[in-house]
């Protein structure tokens, strides 16, 4: 049995993880971390990672970027694997994550949906075939309360089709023709949209579109739990969905 602690356990996604965990026979939620210290009858909740005093195999983090360093310190000290599901990390924080991955297994993804990460692999394949003949634009849509824009997923998708010299453009309010080395990202915020991402490959006389629509937040919780299970057989290192695909599928086409 895999013992899991959920950081941000009283947030929307934390609650989803707890609910979805009931469908996994090989893991259980052993505890939670929540800065408000709210009590729970199902398992103990700790105010900070340094307060954790129970057995734990892996931490799933859906809290925020401010929890990163305390979490990494706790997990390295106790040899606990970590699934990071938070977006908006700075370059310096990514460096900290890479250093911590020398000591523990860390799974990082800007989007925990299986299908979104498959979409990134398909986009990479499409870009390798279509090349510079097709322009690439990305449109992402999220609920009104999302803090970061563009989304971490949009940036991940842009990275999947980027080449040396690629310039990411976040708006097009200036006059002038589109440059050939650009990838445009447009953000929409409104209502309760869980998440929509579209990659447009626009050529002369034809357009190819890859689109993913999230209709339920539980897909992200499901992905985080599957990542937690995946990490149990891994050595210290930095992992993502590409590793997951190659571990689970015959993914020779996922370049």
Backbone torsions as a table, in degrees:
resi	resn	phi	psi	omega
1	UNK	NA	130.7	-179.9
2	UNK	-92.7	122.0	178.7
3	UNK	-90.7	122.6	-174.8
4	UNK	-115.8	137.4	169.6
5	UNK	-112.1	132.9	-179.5
6	UNK	-103.2	116.3	176.2
7	UNK	-88.4	125.1	-171.1
8	UNK	87.1	34.8	-171.0
9	UNK	-67.4	-17.3	-179.8
10	UNK	-101.5	3.2	174.0
11	UNK	-82.7	175.4	-178.0
12	UNK	-58.6	-47.4	-177.8
13	UNK	-74.8	-33.5	176.0
14	UNK	-59.7	-42.8	178.2
15	UNK	-65.7	-35.9	177.6
16	UNK	-64.5	-42.2	178.9
17	UNK	-60.5	-45.1	-179.5
18	UNK	-61.6	-43.0	-179.6
19	UNK	-66.6	-45.4	-178.1
20	UNK	-67.9	-26.8	-177.9
21	UNK	-62.0	-21.4	-179.3
22	UNK	-67.2	-16.4	177.5
23	UNK	-90.9	0.2	179.6
24	UNK	-105.8	119.3	-179.0
25	UNK	-79.2	-19.6	-173.1
26	UNK	-101.6	9.6	175.2
27	UNK	-146.0	162.8	177.3
28	UNK	-145.5	152.4	174.7
29	UNK	-82.6	111.7	-177.0
30	UNK	-90.8	-22.2	-178.2
31	UNK	-174.2	177.1	179.3
32	UNK	-141.2	163.8	174.2
33	UNK	-125.8	125.7	179.6
34	UNK	-149.3	127.6	-172.9
35	UNK	-65.4	-19.6	178.2
36	UNK	-84.8	-9.9	175.8
37	UNK	64.5	28.7	-179.5
38	UNK	-61.9	139.5	-178.5
39	UNK	-81.1	154.0	-179.3
40	UNK	-147.1	137.1	-179.4
41	UNK	-79.0	-23.8	-175.6
42	UNK	-75.5	-38.1	-176.9
43	UNK	-159.8	160.9	179.0
44	UNK	-71.3	144.9	176.2
45	UNK	-119.3	129.4	-177.7
46	UNK	-107.4	147.8	-177.9
47	UNK	-72.6	-36.2	-178.8
48	UNK	-142.3	160.9	179.5
49	UNK	-57.3	-33.2	-178.8
50	UNK	-67.4	-16.7	-179.9
51	UNK	-86.2	-12.4	-175.8
52	UNK	-63.1	126.4	-177.7
53	UNK	-133.8	25.1	179.9
54	UNK	-119.9	164.4	177.7
55	UNK	-64.7	136.2	-179.8
56	UNK	-150.5	135.8	177.5
57	UNK	-99.1	-33.6	-177.1
58	UNK	-153.2	143.0	174.8
59	UNK	-108.5	132.9	172.5
60	UNK	-106.2	122.5	-175.3
61	UNK	-110.6	114.4	172.8
62	UNK	-122.0	30.5	-174.2
63	UNK	-89.8	-86.5	-178.1
64	UNK	-169.7	170.6	-174.0
65	UNK	-66.1	-23.2	-177.8
66	UNK	-70.0	-18.4	-178.4
67	UNK	-85.2	-7.6	-170.9
68	UNK	-57.2	-57.7	-173.6
69	UNK	-64.2	-44.6	175.1
70	UNK	-59.8	-37.2	178.9
71	UNK	-65.9	-46.8	-179.5
72	UNK	-63.0	-38.9	178.9
73	UNK	-63.7	-45.2	-179.9
74	UNK	-64.6	-46.6	-175.4
75	UNK	-67.5	-38.4	178.0
76	UNK	-68.2	-39.1	-179.3
77	UNK	-64.0	-34.9	-174.8
78	UNK	-109.6	6.9	178.7
79	UNK	57.8	52.0	-179.1
80	UNK	-109.2	133.5	176.1
81	UNK	-71.8	160.2	-173.5
82	UNK	-141.3	131.1	174.2
83	UNK	-110.3	113.7	-178.0
84	UNK	-99.6	116.2	-176.2
85	UNK	-114.3	16.6	-175.2
86	UNK	-96.1	143.4	176.4
87	UNK	-107.2	163.8	175.5
88	UNK	95.4	11.3	178.2
89	UNK	-64.6	144.0	176.0
90	UNK	-80.1	169.4	176.9
91	UNK	-59.1	-41.6	179.8
92	UNK	-62.7	-39.1	179.1
93	UNK	-68.3	-36.3	175.7
94	UNK	-63.8	-35.9	176.6
95	UNK	-64.4	-40.5	178.5
96	UNK	-63.2	-40.8	178.9
97	UNK	-62.5	-45.5	179.8
98	UNK	-61.4	-38.7	178.4
99	UNK	-66.9	-40.6	179.6
100	UNK	-65.9	-31.8	-178.6
101	UNK	-68.1	-9.0	173.7
102	UNK	-73.5	-18.7	-175.1
103	UNK	-113.0	-27.5	-179.0
104	UNK	-137.8	164.4	175.9
105	UNK	-82.3	124.2	-179.2
106	UNK	-126.3	125.4	176.8
107	UNK	-105.5	124.6	-178.1
108	UNK	-127.1	131.0	172.5
109	UNK	-152.1	138.9	177.2
110	UNK	-72.4	-14.9	178.2
111	UNK	-147.9	126.8	-175.0
112	UNK	-90.2	8.4	176.5
113	UNK	-77.1	130.6	176.4
114	UNK	-58.7	-45.9	-174.3
115	UNK	-68.9	-36.6	178.2
116	UNK	-62.8	-41.4	-179.8
117	UNK	-71.1	-31.8	171.6
118	UNK	-65.3	-38.3	177.2
119	UNK	-59.0	-41.2	178.3
120	UNK	-62.2	-40.3	178.5
121	UNK	-67.1	-39.8	177.4
122	UNK	-66.3	-37.5	178.2
123	UNK	-64.7	-39.3	178.3
124	UNK	-62.1	-42.1	178.2
125	UNK	-65.2	-43.7	-179.8
126	UNK	-61.6	-43.3	179.9
127	UNK	-62.6	-38.9	-178.9
128	UNK	-66.3	-28.1	-179.9
129	UNK	-87.7	-44.3	-174.3
130	UNK	-79.7	-30.5	176.6
131	UNK	60.0	-147.2	-174.6
132	UNK	-80.3	-3.4	179.0
133	UNK	-71.4	-18.7	-177.5
134	UNK	-118.5	133.7	174.0
135	UNK	-82.6	148.9	-178.3
136	UNK	-117.5	128.5	174.9
137	UNK	-131.2	145.5	-179.0
138	UNK	-125.3	132.3	176.3
139	UNK	-120.8	129.1	177.7
140	UNK	-127.6	142.6	-178.3
141	UNK	-130.2	134.7	178.0
142	UNK	-144.8	171.1	-179.7
143	UNK	-64.4	162.2	-173.7
144	UNK	-65.2	-21.1	-175.4
145	UNK	-92.8	-0.7	179.5
146	UNK	-64.9	131.9	-172.4
147	UNK	-79.4	-45.4	-173.6
148	UNK	-95.0	144.4	175.2
149	UNK	-148.3	130.2	-1.5
150	UNK	-68.6	167.4	-179.8
151	UNK	-67.9	155.7	175.6
152	UNK	-60.6	-32.3	178.5
153	UNK	-66.8	-41.3	178.2
154	UNK	-61.6	-40.8	177.8
155	UNK	-66.2	-38.7	177.3
156	UNK	-62.4	-43.4	179.3
157	UNK	-65.5	-40.0	177.8
158	UNK	-62.9	-40.1	179.2
159	UNK	-63.9	-34.1	-177.1
160	UNK	-66.8	-22.4	-179.1
161	UNK	-116.5	10.8	-178.8
162	UNK	-83.1	152.8	175.5
163	UNK	-130.3	175.5	175.3
164	UNK	-59.8	128.4	179.7
165	UNK	91.0	-1.2	179.0
166	UNK	-68.4	137.1	177.5
167	UNK	-114.3	125.8	177.3
168	UNK	-87.9	125.9	179.4
169	UNK	-112.3	124.8	-174.1
170	UNK	-97.6	-10.5	172.4
171	UNK	-157.9	165.5	-177.4
172	UNK	-132.0	55.2	-177.7
173	UNK	-85.5	-9.4	179.6
174	UNK	-94.1	153.2	177.3
175	UNK	-79.4	149.5	178.1
176	UNK	136.9	152.2	-179.3
177	UNK	-71.3	154.6	178.3
178	UNK	-68.3	136.9	176.6
179	UNK	-84.3	150.6	-174.5
180	UNK	-69.6	-22.4	-176.5
181	UNK	-97.4	15.7	-176.7
182	UNK	-94.5	149.0	164.4
183	UNK	-125.3	116.6	-179.0
184	UNK	-90.1	138.8	175.6
185	UNK	-122.8	124.4	178.0
186	UNK	-115.8	135.9	-177.6
187	UNK	-115.0	137.5	175.6
188	UNK	-122.1	133.9	178.3
189	UNK	-128.9	127.0	179.1
190	UNK	177.4	151.1	175.6
191	UNK	56.1	-139.1	-177.6
192	UNK	-119.9	31.5	-178.6
193	UNK	-59.4	116.7	179.7
194	UNK	-63.4	-37.2	178.5
195	UNK	159.6	128.4	174.6
196	UNK	-134.8	134.6	179.0
197	UNK	-134.2	134.9	-178.3
198	UNK	-134.5	128.9	174.2
199	UNK	-110.4	123.6	-178.4
200	UNK	-109.2	123.2	171.8
201	UNK	-104.9	104.0	-173.3
202	UNK	-104.3	116.5	179.0
203	UNK	-115.5	-170.6	177.3
204	UNK	-82.6	110.7	176.8
205	UNK	86.0	-1.9	179.0
206	UNK	-158.7	154.0	-179.9
207	UNK	-138.2	133.8	174.7
208	UNK	-111.3	131.0	-178.7
209	UNK	-125.8	131.1	171.1
210	UNK	-110.1	129.9	-174.4
211	UNK	-137.6	138.2	174.6
212	UNK	-128.4	131.3	178.6
213	UNK	-122.2	121.5	175.2
214	UNK	-92.3	123.9	180.0
215	UNK	-106.9	-9.5	-178.8
216	UNK	-150.8	129.9	-177.8
217	UNK	-66.1	-13.5	-177.0
218	UNK	-65.8	-19.8	178.6
219	UNK	-64.2	-32.1	179.4
220	UNK	-74.2	-36.6	176.3
221	UNK	-66.7	-42.4	178.1
222	UNK	-59.4	-45.0	179.7
223	UNK	-63.5	-39.2	179.2
224	UNK	-64.4	-40.2	179.3
225	UNK	-68.5	-38.7	176.9
226	UNK	-65.4	-36.2	176.7
227	UNK	-65.5	-37.3	178.6
228	UNK	-63.0	-41.8	177.4
229	UNK	-65.5	-43.4	179.5
230	UNK	-56.8	-40.5	-175.5
231	UNK	-68.2	-18.4	-175.1
232	UNK	-65.8	-21.9	-179.4
233	UNK	-107.1	15.1	-175.2
234	UNK	-108.7	149.1	173.8
235	UNK	-80.1	169.1	174.9
236	UNK	-53.5	138.7	-178.8
237	UNK	162.2	174.0	179.4
238	UNK	-102.3	122.9	-174.8
239	UNK	-122.9	155.6	175.1
240	UNK	-146.9	-168.5	-176.0
241	UNK	-69.3	-24.5	176.6
242	UNK	-62.3	-41.1	175.3
243	UNK	-64.7	-39.5	179.6
244	UNK	-62.5	-44.6	179.4
245	UNK	-60.5	-47.9	-176.9
246	UNK	-67.8	-25.1	177.7
247	UNK	-79.2	-31.0	-171.4
248	UNK	-103.1	-25.7	-170.6
249	UNK	-130.8	165.3	167.7
250	UNK	-82.0	89.7	-168.9
251	UNK	-110.9	39.1	-178.3
252	UNK	-63.1	-22.1	-179.7
253	UNK	-85.0	-10.7	-178.8
254	UNK	-85.8	87.9	-173.9
255	UNK	-85.3	NA	NA
